[in-house]
Amino acid sequence: MKQIYKSTFLFLLLSCSQANSNSIRKIDESNIKSVFNKPLNLVFIWTTWCGVSKSILKETYTKLQRDSNQYNIILISGNNDPIVVDKYLNSLNISLKRYCIDNSSNIFPIIDRKKIKEFIMQKFSNTENISVDGNFGVPVTLLIDSSLNILNSNMPQDTTNIRSAIAKFK
């Protein structure tokens, strides 16, 4: 009888851990093409420690997720804290694709900013107008095509203006 309980518990535990399809995954060389698989991909790079990033997620991306059938909306955490990332996004009922940078850390701004800049410069083309310097370098919003070309590196941060900017590329 104990064996049945143990087996049932183990099965439930595995089912629950795999049931959350919205958990954070890493972007690396093996999956980057499958992540950016639509002609237009709106990318929001943020960190869990940035209040501005969290505010934009709450005010903008909760509304934009309704557009996710028209173009990809990809949230990329610049630091690797999956529990905090998932908990925050779940609290906002954001069910968009969530990733973290392959070599991200849990170390506050200086390291995160460097990793974000490296990620953008190494993975995408047309990066000459990208600025990830300044105070902390986040949030960064980009419009990227399926060939990993940056179409717009100066995307607005509000719902209406993001929709207008994307409409110019359709």
C-alpha positions as YAML, in Angstrom:
chain: A
units: angstrom
residues:
- id: 1
  name: MET
  ca: [0.00, 0.00, 0.00]
- id: 2
  name: LYS
  ca: [2.83, 2.37, 0.85]
- id: 3
  name: GLN
  ca: [4.37, 1.63, -2.54]
- id: 4
  name: ILE
  ca: [1.14, 2.66, -4.29]
- id: 5
  name: TYR
  ca: [1.05, 5.94, -2.36]
- id: 6
  name: LYS
  ca: [4.70, 6.62, -3.15]
- id: 7
  name: SER
  ca: [4.18, 5.87, -6.84]
- id: 8
  name: THR
  ca: [1.06, 8.04, -7.00]
- id: 9
  name: PHE
  ca: [2.82, 10.90, -5.23]
- id: 10
  name: LEU
  ca: [5.83, 10.66, -7.55]
- id: 11
  name: PHE
  ca: [3.55, 10.64, -10.62]
- id: 12
  name: LEU
  ca: [1.65, 13.71, -9.39]
- id: 13
  name: LEU
  ca: [4.86, 15.51, -8.59]
- id: 14
  name: LEU
  ca: [6.24, 14.87, -12.09]
- id: 15
  name: SER
  ca: [2.94, 15.86, -13.70]
- id: 16
  name: CYS
  ca: [2.82, 19.15, -11.83]
- id: 17
  name: SER
  ca: [6.40, 20.02, -12.68]
- id: 18
  name: GLN
  ca: [5.74, 19.45, -16.38]
- id: 19
  name: ALA
  ca: [2.26, 21.00, -16.45]
- id: 20
  name: ASN
  ca: [3.45, 24.60, -16.31]
- id: 21
  name: SER
  ca: [4.23, 25.27, -19.95]
- id: 22
  name: ASN
  ca: [4.92, 28.89, -19.09]
- id: 23
  name: SER
  ca: [8.07, 28.17, -17.13]
- id: 24
  name: ILE
  ca: [11.20, 30.01, -18.05]
- id: 25
  name: ARG
  ca: [13.59, 28.34, -20.50]
- id: 26
  name: LYS
  ca: [17.05, 29.36, -21.66]
- id: 27
  name: ILE
  ca: [17.72, 30.73, -25.12]
- id: 28
  name: ASP
  ca: [20.84, 29.19, -26.61]
- id: 29
  name: GLU
  ca: [22.23, 28.20, -29.99]
- id: 30
  name: SER
  ca: [20.13, 25.03, -30.10]
- id: 31
  name: ASN
  ca: [16.74, 26.72, -29.80]
- id: 32
  name: ILE
  ca: [17.11, 30.37, -30.87]
- id: 33
  name: LYS
  ca: [15.70, 29.82, -34.38]
- id: 34
  name: SER
  ca: [12.62, 28.08, -32.99]
- id: 35
  name: VAL
  ca: [12.04, 30.93, -30.52]
- id: 36
  name: PHE
  ca: [12.08, 33.61, -33.25]
- id: 37
  name: ASN
  ca: [9.92, 31.67, -35.68]
- id: 38
  name: LYS
  ca: [7.48, 34.33, -36.92]
- id: 39
  name: PRO
  ca: [8.15, 37.15, -39.39]
- id: 40
  name: LEU
  ca: [7.70, 39.64, -36.52]
- id: 41
  name: ASN
  ca: [8.94, 38.99, -32.99]
- id: 42
  name: LEU
  ca: [8.45, 41.59, -30.27]
- id: 43
  name: VAL
  ca: [11.15, 41.03, -27.66]
- id: 44
  name: PHE
  ca: [11.09, 42.51, -24.19]
- id: 45
  name: ILE
  ca: [14.35, 42.04, -22.27]
- id: 46
  name: TRP
  ca: [13.99, 42.75, -18.58]
- id: 47
  name: THR
  ca: [15.27, 41.76, -15.16]
- id: 48
  name: THR
  ca: [13.55, 40.81, -11.95]
- id: 49
  name: TRP
  ca: [15.27, 43.61, -10.02]
- id: 50
  name: CYS
  ca: [14.15, 46.44, -12.36]
- id: 51
  name: GLY
  ca: [11.04, 48.29, -11.21]
- id: 52
  name: VAL
  ca: [10.55, 49.97, -14.60]
- id: 53
  name: SER
  ca: [10.63, 46.58, -16.34]
- id: 54
  name: LYS
  ca: [8.03, 45.21, -13.97]
- id: 55
  name: SER
  ca: [5.82, 48.25, -14.46]
- id: 56
  name: ILE
  ca: [5.96, 47.87, -18.26]
- id: 57
  name: LEU
  ca: [5.13, 44.18, -17.97]
- id: 58
  name: LYS
  ca: [2.10, 45.02, -15.87]
- id: 59
  name: GLU
  ca: [0.87, 48.00, -17.90]
- id: 60
  name: THR
  ca: [1.77, 46.91, -21.43]
- id: 61
  name: TYR
  ca: [2.33, 43.19, -21.82]
- id: 62
  name: THR
  ca: [-0.81, 42.13, -19.99]
- id: 63
  name: LYS
  ca: [-2.69, 43.90, -22.82]
- id: 64
  name: LEU
  ca: [-0.35, 42.95, -25.67]
- id: 65
  name: GLN
  ca: [-0.65, 39.23, -25.02]
- id: 66
  name: ARG
  ca: [-3.97, 39.38, -26.90]
- id: 67
  name: ASP
  ca: [-1.89, 40.12, -30.04]
- id: 68
  name: SER
  ca: [0.28, 37.01, -29.69]
- id: 69
  name: ASN
  ca: [-1.50, 35.23, -32.56]
- id: 70
  name: GLN
  ca: [-0.44, 38.06, -34.94]
- id: 71
  name: TYR
  ca: [3.24, 38.18, -33.96]
- id: 72
  name: ASN
  ca: [5.50, 36.53, -31.41]
- id: 73
  name: ILE
  ca: [5.83, 38.23, -28.07]
- id: 74
  name: ILE
  ca: [8.88, 36.98, -26.24]
- id: 75
  name: LEU
  ca: [9.84, 37.94, -22.70]
- id: 76
  name: ILE
  ca: [13.52, 37.45, -21.93]
- id: 77
  name: SER
  ca: [14.85, 37.76, -18.43]
- id: 78
  name: GLY
  ca: [18.36, 39.14, -18.31]
- id: 79
  name: ASN
  ca: [19.00, 37.33, -15.07]
- id: 80
  name: ASN
  ca: [18.38, 33.73, -14.19]
- id: 81
  name: ASP
  ca: [15.92, 33.55, -11.34]
- id: 82
  name: PRO
  ca: [13.19, 31.26, -12.73]
- id: 83
  name: ILE
  ca: [11.14, 31.05, -9.55]
- id: 84
  name: VAL
  ca: [10.92, 34.83, -9.19]
- id: 85
  name: VAL
  ca: [10.33, 35.35, -12.94]
- id: 86
  name: ASP
  ca: [7.56, 32.76, -13.16]
- id: 87
  name: LYS
  ca: [5.95, 33.89, -9.91]
- id: 88
  name: TYR
  ca: [5.83, 37.52, -11.03]
- id: 89
  name: LEU
  ca: [4.54, 36.78, -14.55]
- id: 90
  name: ASN
  ca: [1.96, 34.33, -13.20]
- id: 91
  name: SER
  ca: [0.74, 36.95, -10.70]
- id: 92
  name: LEU
  ca: [0.00, 39.23, -13.69]
- id: 93
  name: ASN
  ca: [-1.66, 36.40, -15.64]
- id: 94
  name: ILE
  ca: [0.90, 36.80, -18.40]
- id: 95
  name: SER
  ca: [1.07, 33.59, -20.39]
- id: 96
  name: LEU
  ca: [3.59, 34.68, -23.01]
- id: 97
  name: LYS
  ca: [6.76, 32.82, -23.97]
- id: 98
  name: ARG
  ca: [9.39, 33.33, -21.28]
- id: 99
  name: TYR
  ca: [13.08, 32.79, -21.55]
- id: 100
  name: CYS
  ca: [16.31, 33.78, -19.91]
- id: 101
  name: ILE
  ca: [19.64, 34.45, -21.52]
- id: 102
  name: ASP
  ca: [21.75, 31.30, -21.77]
- id: 103
  name: ASN
  ca: [24.66, 32.62, -19.72]
- id: 104
  name: SER
  ca: [22.62, 34.82, -17.39]
- id: 105
  name: SER
  ca: [23.43, 35.15, -13.73]
- id: 106
  name: ASN
  ca: [21.70, 36.01, -10.50]
- id: 107
  name: ILE
  ca: [24.09, 38.87, -9.88]
- id: 108
  name: PHE
  ca: [22.72, 42.40, -9.67]
- id: 109
  name: PRO
  ca: [22.98, 45.04, -12.47]
- id: 110
  name: ILE
  ca: [26.61, 45.21, -13.53]
- id: 111
  name: ILE
  ca: [26.86, 41.57, -14.57]
- id: 112
  name: ASP
  ca: [23.28, 41.37, -15.90]
- id: 113
  name: ARG
  ca: [23.76, 44.43, -18.15]
- id: 114
  name: LYS
  ca: [26.97, 42.99, -19.62]
- id: 115
  name: LYS
  ca: [25.27, 39.64, -20.31]
- id: 116
  name: ILE
  ca: [22.29, 41.35, -21.98]
- id: 117
  name: LYS
  ca: [24.54, 43.41, -24.23]
- id: 118
  name: GLU
  ca: [26.62, 40.33, -25.17]
- id: 119
  name: PHE
  ca: [23.45, 38.36, -25.88]
- id: 120
  name: ILE
  ca: [22.06, 41.02, -28.23]
- id: 121
  name: MET
  ca: [25.36, 41.63, -30.03]
- id: 122
  name: GLN
  ca: [26.08, 37.91, -30.53]
- id: 123
  name: LYS
  ca: [22.63, 36.63, -31.47]
- id: 124
  name: PHE
  ca: [21.23, 39.37, -33.73]
- id: 125
  name: SER
  ca: [22.29, 41.46, -36.70]
- id: 126
  name: ASN
  ca: [21.71, 45.21, -37.19]
- id: 127
  name: THR
  ca: [22.89, 45.95, -33.65]
- id: 128
  name: GLU
  ca: [24.69, 49.24, -34.36]
- id: 129
  name: ASN
  ca: [21.92, 51.37, -32.81]
- id: 130
  name: ILE
  ca: [21.51, 49.28, -29.67]
- id: 131
  name: SER
  ca: [22.22, 50.98, -26.37]
- id: 132
  name: VAL
  ca: [22.29, 48.83, -23.27]
- id: 133
  name: ASP
  ca: [24.44, 51.23, -21.32]
- id: 134
  name: GLY
  ca: [23.05, 54.04, -19.19]
- id: 135
  name: ASN
  ca: [21.91, 53.36, -15.65]
- id: 136
  name: PHE
  ca: [21.13, 49.67, -15.77]
- id: 137
  name: GLY
  ca: [20.48, 48.96, -19.45]
- id: 138
  name: VAL
  ca: [17.00, 47.51, -19.06]
- id: 139
  name: PRO
  ca: [14.34, 47.29, -20.22]
- id: 140
  name: VAL
  ca: [15.15, 46.74, -23.89]
- id: 141
  name: THR
  ca: [12.39, 46.29, -26.46]
- id: 142
  name: LEU
  ca: [13.26, 45.08, -29.95]
- id: 143
  name: LEU
  ca: [11.40, 44.06, -33.07]
- id: 144
  name: ILE
  ca: [13.19, 41.11, -34.71]
- id: 145
  name: ASP
  ca: [12.45, 39.07, -37.81]
- id: 146
  name: SER
  ca: [12.78, 35.30, -38.19]
- id: 147
  name: SER
  ca: [16.30, 35.69, -39.64]
- id: 148
  name: LEU
  ca: [17.39, 37.34, -36.36]
- id: 149
  name: ASN
  ca: [17.67, 40.81, -37.90]
- id: 150
  name: ILE
  ca: [16.72, 43.70, -35.65]
- id: 151
  name: LEU
  ca: [14.02, 45.65, -37.48]
- id: 152
  name: ASN
  ca: [13.52, 48.28, -34.79]
- id: 153
  name: SER
  ca: [15.81, 48.82, -31.81]
- id: 154
  name: ASN
  ca: [13.95, 51.87, -30.57]
- id: 155
  name: MET
  ca: [10.55, 50.37, -29.82]
- id: 156
  name: PRO
  ca: [8.16, 52.30, -27.60]
- id: 157
  name: GLN
  ca: [7.13, 50.87, -24.23]
- id: 158
  name: ASP
  ca: [3.37, 51.45, -24.28]
- id: 159
  name: THR
  ca: [0.66, 49.30, -25.87]
- id: 160
  name: THR
  ca: [-0.72, 51.80, -28.41]
- id: 161
  name: ASN
  ca: [2.66, 52.90, -29.75]
- id: 162
  name: ILE
  ca: [4.02, 49.34, -29.89]
- id: 163
  name: ARG
  ca: [1.01, 48.32, -31.98]
- id: 164
  name: SER
  ca: [1.54, 51.33, -34.28]
- id: 165
  name: ALA
  ca: [5.25, 50.54, -34.71]
- id: 166
  name: ILE
  ca: [4.51, 46.90, -35.54]
- id: 167
  name: ALA
  ca: [1.78, 47.89, -38.03]
- id: 168
  name: LYS
  ca: [4.43, 49.69, -40.11]
- id: 169
  name: PHE
  ca: [6.22, 46.36, -40.65]
- id: 170
  name: LYS
  ca: [3.16, 44.32, -41.63]
...
